[in-house]
Amino acid sequence: MSYNRRNFIKTSSLGAIAASSLSINCQNNLSIPSEGVYMGDFADKPIKKIRAAFIGLNRGGSHLRNFATIENTEVVALSDLYEENVKRELERLYQYNSNTNNVKTYWGDKNKWKVMLKEVRPDVVFISTNWNNHAPMAIQSMIDGAHAFVEVPMAVTLEEMWDIVNTSEKTQKHCMMMENVNYGRAELMYLNMCRQNVIGELLHGEAAYIHELRWQMMQEDKGTGSWRTLHYRGENGNVYPTHGLGPIAQYMNLCRKDDNFKSLVSYSSPALGRKLYAEKNFPKDHKWNNMEFKNGDLNTSIIKTEMGRTVLVQWDETSPRPYTRLNLIQGTKGTLAGYPTRVALEGGFEDLSIDHHSWIQGDDLEKLYEKYDHPLYKRLNSKTKKSGHGGMDGIMMYRIVECLHKGLPLDQNVYEGCFWSSVTPLSGKSVREDGKPQTFPDFTRGKWKKTNPLDIVL
Ligand SMILES: NC(=O)c1ccc[n+]([C@@H]2O[C@H](COP(=O)([O-])OP(=O)(O)OC[C@H]3O[C@@H](n4cnc5c(N)ncnc54)[C@H](O)[C@@H]3O)[C@@H](O)[C@H]2O)c1
């Protein structure tokens, strides 16, 4: 969308304040003081009945179902570019036994969501649109008095991320990037095991989003492929880093007291697969055949943390290979890994392994789950297992609603969303500079040292 972020902020009620933050155009703006309140452990007052609006109703339809089926919630508005999407979700909402009489609906124009925010004044807004819309929609939602919940990634540029941080601090509204993978069963169990020191001091992590998505190019004018394909044009590095990285960051307490993101180097492979796919599947004069795909098919970044730990982050949505997020965390006493889920522990584990030279995996994992399954998973799995992505979507929504109802800090704060997403612009810059190290901006302005690590929520 040709939406102009700067224009809307200038014309908004908090425009003068927000506009002053827009001049920030450097990576490390520690020297520019915050005009608001640090949001690391922020908790708002409890909201008895949460009134929610939704923008973007494809992925957003899943959030809508998961939200609407929790008690003491109310859907107050739906917005999408297309009438058919709004009508479809309204019909579904009715089937979830929700009262649809008071749901206001907006479609047909790329700016209708702004009207919605003003007319409906929701407590929270769920944003599930194309990536370029995330920042302007989240910022305006906060300015208009709502907590913003944004699909991954939080935003696309460092400037947008600073604008989000500054607006959240100024308005004291949550802005959570909804990283659902942090609520997967294996990820929750590994977090629990890390907290219990089962693998000792953490040294290294491996994260990835390797998911062959060339078929999305068939969505030529509408749908995910119509906008996502455009992100493969420039040398943009890892354009989707957060699914793999979010869990590793929370195992390591990055951005929370112990440690933080420090710097990153990145390289990309040649960019070949998209061109081949376009040549094979579309006519010669098709737009995909007249586009140069410069972003390498496989991007590999290495993050160094303040404590000197390392995190490998890979991304590939093009090559023919099975899905993986790697999900590996290595410590001084053992290693936990994903795809397939497997565990190696020094000294072995019960009668399943005698040492760390073999993996515990397959059916043998049952005993590990018995001992280390995260209490949150145990509490919510039966309620949420049909919620999407193996249940992680439902646990995430349940926690969002629970924290808002009880006035608790959210499980993922605004800074974490920005750090995890900032791998995109930083890896792109490193790739363009032939692997030159890039320093992470400190979105917390040093305050991560005071932010509590995420609890093992019961
Ligand atoms: N966490 C996950 O597991 C997961 C899974 C899928 C998608 N996603 C994320 O969800 C987001 C949406 O992805 P998608 O696949 O649903 O994309 P999509 O293009 O299929 O859907 C986006 C929707 O947003 C609407 N939209 C766009 N601009 C709008 C505007 N100005 N006003 C109102 N509506 C607007 C579109 O009409 C469309 O229906 C992306 O950020 C993606 O990365 C996350």
The ligand as an ORCA input file, in Angstrom:
! r2SCAN-3c Opt
* xyz 0 1
  N       2.728    -16.644     12.827
  C       2.360    -17.456     11.840
  O       2.369    -18.671     11.985
  C       1.915    -16.847     10.554
  C       1.285    -17.625      9.575
  C       0.852    -16.982      8.417
  C       1.039    -15.629      8.245
  N       1.669    -14.916      9.214
  C       1.829    -13.469      9.087
  O       0.533    -12.889      9.032
  C       0.539    -11.727      8.220
  C      -0.530    -11.857      7.149
  O      -0.189    -12.919      6.302
  P      -1.298    -13.571      5.357
  O      -0.657    -14.784      4.794
  O      -2.577    -13.697      6.071
  O      -1.386    -12.451      4.210
  P      -2.623    -12.190      3.230
  O      -2.130    -11.255      2.193
  O      -3.215    -13.490      2.803
  O      -3.680    -11.484      4.157
  C      -3.514    -10.171      4.572
  C      -4.884     -9.534      4.633
  O      -4.692     -8.174      5.014
  C      -5.596     -7.381      4.289
  N      -5.113     -6.005      4.188
  C      -4.000     -5.558      3.559
  N      -3.930     -4.216      3.633
  C      -5.017     -3.816      4.318
  C      -5.536     -2.532      4.683
  N      -4.904     -1.413      4.348
  N      -6.693     -2.497      5.387
  C      -7.350     -3.632      5.727
  N      -6.917     -4.866      5.383
  C      -5.763     -4.952      4.685
  C      -5.684     -8.060      2.925
  O      -6.876     -7.739      2.245
  C      -5.577     -9.524      3.271
  O      -6.833    -10.157      3.376
  C       1.961    -11.605      7.699
  O       2.663    -10.748      8.524
  C       2.530    -13.000      7.827
  O       3.920    -12.992      7.978
  C       2.092    -15.518     10.351
*
